[in-house]
Amino acid sequence: MDTVQTQGLTIPRLGFGTFRMPGNECQPVVESALELGYRHIDTAEMYQNEGAVGAAIAASGIARSALHITTKVWHEHLAPDAIRRSLGVSLEKLGVDFVDLYMIHWPSTNMDLPAVIETIQQLQEEGLTRAIGVCNFNMQLLKIVVEDIGTSIACHQVEYHPFLEQDAMLAYLRARDIPLVAYAPLAQGRAATDPVLSRIGVKHGATAAQVAIAWLLDQPGVVAIPKAQRRESQLANLDALRIRLDDSDRATIAALPKNQRFVNPPFAPQWDA
């Protein structure tokens, strides 16, 4: 498994997402993923499955040092005291003393961003998280974090797949050696039935979904965290690591429409800011 190095972390470039996998149904799914070889598990307090993820980790018997665990604080809890409480609850549910990466899940219009950053930096200094990061920040907010506040973030997690362009964000992050973590890498299932990706897949003896994952991992500094509830899909995603796209494939995927955003809740920031 390829990895990226960032802020003292070694993160497997193909992780395992757990969004919309609530409660007890999550535990056997994560147990299966761990058994197959996934070592990067992405969760969040909002997913309501940290307890199940923690139970799966405990049942796996895998050493804590061999795992990368990410969790996130919800945008409604971005006051300093609430952030501290949220991480405490997350650690208890996960059954660990620390997470590898603690992230702001979404920005909030009424947050005091310097105070939020100061708080999560304190949590890092206390050893409760090895590194910190942000999710779903637009360029304006990201520049405040990185340039104005001067924060050393380990990653920025955003929606990214073959139908959504992130060139400006990638250029900014790469210039600062900050990886981009791609969530919804299969465009919430749409990549699996795309005829263009399917044709490329036939060429490589692969599925359209595998081509979408291979396209992301073909790009330097990009990590992908697809969700897969069925064991067959978990295996298929791992098998995408074998695919080597050529320049013709890249050009074909580059020509796809790149303006399709599928995660855009009412509290999302203005993306073009």
Protein Blocks (a to p, Z undefined) as FASTA:
>chain_A
ZZddeehiacdfbdcdfehighjllmmmmmmmmmnopabdcddfklopmmmmmmmmmmno
pafklpccdddddfklmcfklmmmmmmmmmmmnopabdfbdcdfbacfkbcfklmmmmmm
mmmmnopafbdcdehiafklmmmmmmmnopacfbdcddddfkbccklmmmmmmmnopacd
dehklonollmmgmklmmmmmmnopafklmmmmmmmmpghiacddddfbfklmmmmmmmm
mpccdfklmmmmmmpcckbcfbdcfkbccfkZZ
